[in-house]
Amino acid sequence: MATIPVSFSILSSHYPARPNLTPALRGFMTSLGPGNTPCCVQVSHALNMAGQLITHTYKGQRRENARIRINGVDYYYLLAVDELERWLTLNYGPGDNVSLDGTGRRRTPRQIQASLQGRAGIVAFRTSGYGFHTELWNGRRIVQRDMNEHACFAQPRVLFWDCQSP
């Protein structure tokens, strides 16, 4: 089981759920133009502020990480779910593929959510392309409440990285 060495309470305390992005993050997202979504920026921000620093470069990256200045300090941000998956895997090990049960059969969205009860961490909803979405999971549900959870959990691969217990 891949574990991020930070407590979920610390990670989630730094998670800027929409529409409450920090001014620096809001400005960065605006600069990207319409159609860009902040999910990876939000998770990157939580990781950075919790001390799990996103590096400027990493093995196998497909593009440069974005640099955003927060309170006079430069931090790096991942911009797509495939990049987040790669970075998390390199640093903490592969995420648990919770879209499959112990026999390799595909779980329904409700079964996936049930399998995550009591666990807290980062969930990545993956397509075959650059991704779909990423969220924090608090042990009961995704943190950001304005998402179509059925659409998220119906993605082909749902990966999970646990946070360290407090």
N, C-alpha and C positions, 0 to 999 in steps of 0.2 A: 504494500500500500504506500503510495507516494504521499509524503507529509511535508507541508510547508512549515518551517520552524518558527511560527509566530502564532499567538493565540488568536482565535477568531474575533474575540472582543476588541483586540487592538486593531486587527485588519479592518473590521467593519466600522470602527470609530473614524477611520480615515476615508471611508467610501463615500464619494460625493454623488448621491443618488440624484437623478434628474427631478426637478429642474434646478436643483441646488448646486450646480457646478460652481467651483471657485471662479473668481473673475479671470484668472490666468487660463484655466481650462476652457471657460466659455469663449474667451477671445481666441484661443487656439482653434477650437471647433468651428467658430465662425469663419476663420481664415481658410478653412478647408473647403468651404462652399456648401451649397445645399446637397442633401442626400447622404451626407456622412453622419454616422452615428457614434456616440461617445462610449460605448460599452467597454472597449479595450482600454481607452484612456482612463475611464473610471477605475477599472481593476488595476491598471498600472499605477495609478495615483495611490490607491490604497496600499499596494505592495511597497512602493517607494517610501511613503510616509510611515509605514510600519517597520522600516529598516531592511526590507528585502529589495534592495536596489536593482532596478532594471539597468543593465549595462548598455553602453553605447553600441557595442558590437557583441556578437555571440556566434558560435560555430553554426554554419548553415543558414544564416539569416538571408532573406531574399531582398531586403532593402534596409536602408539606414533607419534606426529608431529616431523618432521625433524628439527634439530637445525642447523642453518647456522650463522657463525660469519661474520658480516658486520662492517667494520671499528672498530673492537675491541668490538662490542656489539653482544650478542647472540640474535637472532630472531628465531621464530618458523614458520614453513612452512607446509601447507597442500599439500598433494601429489596426491589426486584423487578428481574428481568432486563430488562424493557422500560426501566426507569429507568436501569440500568447501560448498556444499549445507547445510549440517548439521550445520556447524559453523555459516554461515550467518543467518540461520533460528533461531538458539539459541540467536544470538546477535541482530538481527534486525527484526525478524519476517519472515514468509514464503515468498518466492519470488512469484511474480505475474506469474501465469501460462499463458503466452502469446500464447501458442500453441492452446488454445481454445478461441472461441469467447464468447460473452455474453450469448449465448444459450447453450454453452457446445459443440458446433461443432468444429471439427478440422479445423484449419486454414492452408492454403498453406504456404510454406516458404515465398513467396512474401507478403502474408497478414500479417504474423507475423512481418516481417520487417516494413511494413507500420504501424502496430499498435505501433511500438516503435519510430516512427518519433517524434522528439522533446523531447524525454526522454534520459537521460544519466545515465549509471550505469554499473552493472555487469550482464552479461548474462551467464547462465549455460545451456548447451545442454546435456540433460540427456537420458540415456538408462536405462534399468532395472538393469544393473550391477553397476560397479564402476563409470560409467559416460561415457562421450564422449569427451567434450571439454568445456572450459570456455574462455570468452573474455571480454574486455571492449567494451561498445557500446557508441559512442559519440553523439548520437542524430540523426545520419544519417546512420551510418554504423559501422561495427566492426573495431577496431583500427588496428589490425594486418592484413595487406592487402594480405598476402600470403595464406590465408585459403580458402577452398572450402566452401563458404557461403551456397550454396544450400544444401550440405551434413549436415552442422551444423544445419540449420533451419528446416531440414526434420526429426530431431530426435523426438522420441515419446513425450518428455516433454521439453519445452523451458521455463526456469524460469528467472525472471528479478528482480533485486534489484536496485531501483533508488538511485542516489546520491542526497545529499542535494543540493538545488540551491545555487549558489555562493553568 
